[in-house]
Amino acid sequence: MKLVDRDETVLLVIGMEREDDGPDERDRELAETIRKEIDGRADGQPYRRAVVVGAQEFLDRPELHRHPTISVGGPGVNAVSERLVGELPTLWRHEDRAFVQAELDDSRRIAIWGMDATATGLAVDAFLTEGYLDVLLDRIWRVKPTTFM
């Protein structure tokens, strides 16, 4: 049974799990906030949703790299963010502490991060309230033409 669709299912990538309640747990909570927002807009379509995955799982499975991807957490805690921050243009920043970086057209890759957990939270808020999520979903969830026979 198919559970995800590489064109419509958004992957939210977080850093490695840790035993303590460190930045990775906070990043998971922030990713869950984004996931709920995406899932709430799915309009009943089965693959229009988000799935939270760990950075190592994402990196180890190249087939996941074709999905629209949102990396949550800074380069110090998230290996996917570490790769993306040098490649993606910055769309939003706050006092050089919180960032939303994205390429929303072809690769549909986004890095949302901050210098600490509070700053990452500010970046997530901006991503959700400044219209960046709207743009992403508009581009990946366009109505697909139906073939009539």
C-alpha angles and dihedrals in degrees: 000000000000112000103172137030119212092219100046109023113086118213117215108201121202132180126264120302115256134196095233127060091261132144093295092063090050090049089052090054091050091048089051089054090055091044092054091049092050094044090050090059096048094104092213095300108142100224098035096101144092130253125198114224134171121254094242093051089050093049093046094053111059091185087070092059091078093064123093100267134203115187113201121200135034130290091261093065104022121057092197091055088048089060096042104046093070093048106042128077117241113247098175136013136173119206091325088288105089127041144184111194121178151161102200101173116061108359098028093211124155134181117197113185150135141198089260139002093277092051091047087053090054090051092050090050090051092048090054099040104035094061101255093121089048091054092048094050093044089056098045100035100050113147107268118222116255119227114225122202 
